[in-house]
Amino acid sequence: MISYLEFEKPVALLEARIAELRAASVHDDVDISAEIARLEQKSADLLASTYASLSPWQKTQVARHPARPHFRDFVDHAFDEFIPLGGDRHYGEDEAIMGGFARLGERRVMLIGHEKGNDTESRLRHNFGMGKPEGYRKAIRLMEMAGRFGLPVVTLVDTSGAFPGVEAEERGQAEAIARSTEACLALPVPMVATIVGEGGSGGAVALASAERVLMFEHAVYSVISPEGCASILWRTAEKAPDAAEAMKVTAQHLHKLGVIDRIVGEPSGGAHRNPAAAAKSLAKAIGEELDGLAGKDAAALRQVREDRFLRIGSL
């Protein structure tokens, strides 16, 4: 069953009416299939028009939708032969950041990304996608392995930010994030990063400093959450919608600013309504970007990354 967001209430009412009519048609001799079809089309049109004009704050809500596909969903629908690799070889395993060998079409890649979980138990196990130092050090290890084996790196970013707990700070959170960012920039192989949900703060940048950065059309990417920004500027999280507007967190804004390179379309009503279709769309986009990077040597790839990020500040 779909969990409706506040701005989707008109759609929810229509779909509830459709469900009532379908239930009634089972026990009624009157043919109401035409009325059901009319309402279904009206619902689809309303959903499309609603999602075509979302505000930055509404997009933030979509990016956080509990049913939005996460790392494991993309592994299941977009990649084959995934072989998970764990541990940072220094401290331990962090299940907020997952990674391993995978196949995208005919291409073998190193796949790394955040996993938020999809129910209470798994969300706790994956720490809601908030990586700890050992998670970022694992990502570094996997990137270095990809460099040795000549495998492209693909990252799926979906985190509200790195874990801010005391234990993470004690184990060197800031250094781990900085070194993960450095590892991205120093890679001798192609790297394509995609913001699939929330791209929050350094916890996202640490896996997204690639020569090609993609973003789902209803994802968000920012240095701080709208609530955090509002709390700093206005001393109240209630101003989060205003903060989201001012921060330009959407894919459409960031594409114009040159922060991301490509917007990947989602199914009507968001990726959470059809995860399989969203994953296939993403796989196609990533494959095309990797095709465009094929043949570049290590020096050329590093130069592309350097030019890309230096260009952002000059826009």
N, C-alpha and C positions, 0 to 999 in steps of 0.2 A: 504493500500500500504506500502511495506517495505521501510524503510529508510536505504540506503546502506552506510556503512562506507568506508573510503578512500581505504583501502586495499581490499575491496570487489568489486572494479570496474570491474574486468574481469567477475565475476559472474553476476553483474548487466547488462553488455553488452549481455551476453548469454540469460539471462531471458527476456531482452527487445526484442531480436530476436525471442524468443519463443512466446512472446505475439503478435508480428507482424504476425507470421505464423498462429497462432490461429485465429487472426482477418481475415486474408486473406482466410483461409479455409472455412469460413462461406459463402463467396461470390464466391468461386472458385470450379469448378467441379473436379479439380485434387485432388486425395487423397494424402495428405502430412502428414498423421498421423505417418508414420514410421520415417520421418525426425524429426517431433516434439518429438517423443519418444526418438530418438537418442540424440537430444540436451538436453532434460530433464535429461537423464542419465549423459550426459557430465557435465551439470550444477551441479547435485547432487554430482558427484565425485569431481569436482573442489571445491565445497563448503566444502566437508569433508576434502580434503587435505589441504585447506587453514586454516581451524580451527584446524587441527591437528598440525600445526606448527606456531601458533601465538606467537609473541614476548610479553614480559610483558607489553609493552606500548599498543600493540594492544588489549590485554586482558583487559587493563584498559578502553579502548574505548568501548569494548563490555559490560563491567560491567556498563558503564554509558549510554548505548543505551536508547534513550527516550521511546522505546516500550518494554523495559525489564519489566517483571512482578514485581509488588510491593506487599505490604502487602495485599491490598484488593483483588488482583488477586489470591493470594494464599488462602485467606479465601474462595473465590468463588469456587476454583477448588480442594482444598486439605482438607478442613475442613468443618464440618457441625455444624449447630445450634450455630453460633457465636452470642454471646450477648455482645455488646460493653459496656465498663465501662469507664467513663470519670472523669476527675478532680483529683487534687492531695490533696484536702481537706486543702490546705494552701493558694494557690493563684488563680489558675484557671485551665482551660483546655489547653492542648497543642496538636494540631492535627498532629504534626510531629511524635509523638509516640502514637500508638494506642494499645489497649489491651482489653481483656475480656475473658469470658468463651467460650470454643469451644469444639467440639468433633472431635477426630482423630480416625476414625474407631469406635471401641466400647469404646474407652478411652476418658474420660473427661479430658481436660487440661486447663491451663491458658496460653493463647496465647498473646504475646507482640511483637511489632516490629515497625520499622520505615516505614512511608508511604511518598513517594516522590510526588505522584500525577502523572497524565498522560496527562494533558493539562495545558495551562497557568493558568486558573482559579484555578484548583485543586492544582497545584504546589505552587501557592502563598498561598492558604489556609493551605497547609501542610508544608509550609516554606521549600520546597525542601528536606524534610526529616531531617532537622537540628533541633534537639531537644533543647528545652529550659529547665531551671531548673524544671519548673512545669511538664514537660514531664518525666524527670527522677524520680521526686518524685512520679508521678503517677505510674511509673513502680515499684518503691519500694513498694507502697501501694498494688499493685496487686500481687507482689511476696509474701508479708506478708500474704495476703488473701489466696493465694494458699497454703502456709505453714499451715495455720489454717485448711483448708479444706482437706488437704492431696492430692492436685492435682499436677501432674507434670507441670513444666514450660517449655514452648517452645518459643524461641525467633527467630525472623527473622530480621537480621541486614542488613541495606542498607542505609548508610549515608556517606556523604563526611566528616562529623564531626559534633560536637555539634555547635549550633548557637553561633557565636563569637561577637554578638552585645553588646553594652554598657548595655542595659537593662537586658540582661542575666547575665552579670557579676555583676550587682547591686543586682540581686536576688540570687546570690550564685551559679553560674554555676559549678565551680570547686568542691565545697562541694557536690552538688547534684550528680555529676558524681562519685565522690569517694564513696558516700554512696550507690549509685546504684550498684557499683562494689562490695562493702561490702555485700550488700543484696544478690547478686548472690552467693557469696562464703559461706554465712551463711545459705542458704536455707536448710530446713530439708527434702525436697522432691527432686526427680530427676529433672535435668535441662539439656535440649539439646538446643544448640544455633546453628544457621546456618547463615553463611555469604552468602546472596543471590545475592548481587550486589557489592556495595562498602562497605568495612569495614574501616572506617576512624577514626583514632585517638581514644581518650578516649570516644568520642561519641559512638563508636562501642563497645569498651571493657566493657563499663558500662552495656551492655546487652548481653555480650558474655563470661562472666567469669564462664563458666559452666564446668561440668565434662566431657562432650562430646561436641566438637566443630566441626561442619560439614561445608563444603564450596562447593558451586557450582564450577564446573571445570573452568568456565570463569569469576569467581568473583575475586576481589582483596581485600587485607587486609593489612593495613600498619599504621604506627604511624603518617604519614603525607602524603599528596598527592605528586605524582611525581613532579608536578609543584612547590609545596612549597619547596620540598627538593632541586630542581634545583635552585630555586631563592636564597636559603641560600648558597649552595655550589659554584654555578657558577655565581650567580648574574643575571641569565636569565632563564626564564621558557622554553626557546627553548631547553634546555638540559633535559627536562622531560623524553624522551625515555631512555636516559642514566641513569637517576635517578631510573626509574622503574626497569631497569635491575639490578642495584646495590642493590636496596632495597629488592629484592626477594619477590615481592608482590603477586605472583600467588599462586594458590592452590597447584600446583605441588611442588614448592619450599618450601612452608610452611608445607606441609605434611612431607617432608624429614627432616625438622628442628624440627618437633614435636610440632609446634604451633597449628596445627589443627589435628584432628583425622581421618577424612574421607572425601574423595572427592565424591561429588554427580554428576553423569553425567548429561549433558544437551542434548537436541535434537540437531541434526546436524544443524550447523549454529547458535547455541546459543538459550538460553531460550526465547528470544523475537520472534523467529520464530514459536514457539509452546508452549505458556504459560501453556496450560492445561497439556501437556505431562510433562513439567518441574515440575509442581506442583505435579503431581502424583508420579513422581520419588522421589521428596523431601519427600512427605508423607510416602512413603514406607521406606525410609532411617531413618526418624525420628522414625517411629513405631518400627523398628528393634532395634534402640538404646535404646528406652524406655523399650523394652522387656528385653534387657540386663541389665538394671539398676533396674528392678523390684525386690522387695524383700530386697533391701539394706536399713538399718535403717539410721537415720539422721547422726549419728556419722560416719558411713562408707562412706556416700556420701560426707561429709565434708572432710574426709581424702583423698578420691579419688581426690577431687578438689585441695587440698593442695599439694598432691604428683604430680599431673599433672603439675601445674604451677611452682613448684620448680624444676621439672625435665627439663623444657625448658632451663633454664639458664645453665644447666650442660652439654648440648649436645656439 
